[in-house]
Amino acid sequence: MDALDKVTRINMLIDVYAPLLTDKQRAVLLYYYQDNYSLGEISDLVKTSRQAVFEHIKRAEQSLEDVEDKLGLLRKDESRRDTLQAMEHLLQDKHPETMALLAPYFRKLEQS
């Protein structure tokens, strides 16, 4: 997994599981991944060392991955989206008139 894929995955995990993190883990991850702060900037904000910030980030990332391994909400969502996309393509290819009628419902499902 390259760096961009990792950032994308962590941000998706944060979106799903952030409430399960401690306040400090959540804050540090949001500063790092969503606000793009450096370890030094975060350490100034939370009044701790850069090494402690680094360790908080690593532990929080591992916590997110552990919860995803157990609950699989992100994996299930990705599977649902893939299935919806396959259904859309099939309908568009075989029954474009029906797809035109169902398109608004597919958009709603994609947004939920």
KALIN-V358665 format. One line per field, one symbol per residue. psi: psi as a letter, one per 40 degrees, with the letter a starting at -180 (. if undefined). A space follows every 10 residues. Layout:
psi->???
This chain:
psi->hidddddddd ddddddedee iidddddddd ddddefiidd dddddefiid dddddddddd dddddddddd dfdddddddd dddddddddd ddddgddddd dedddddddd e.
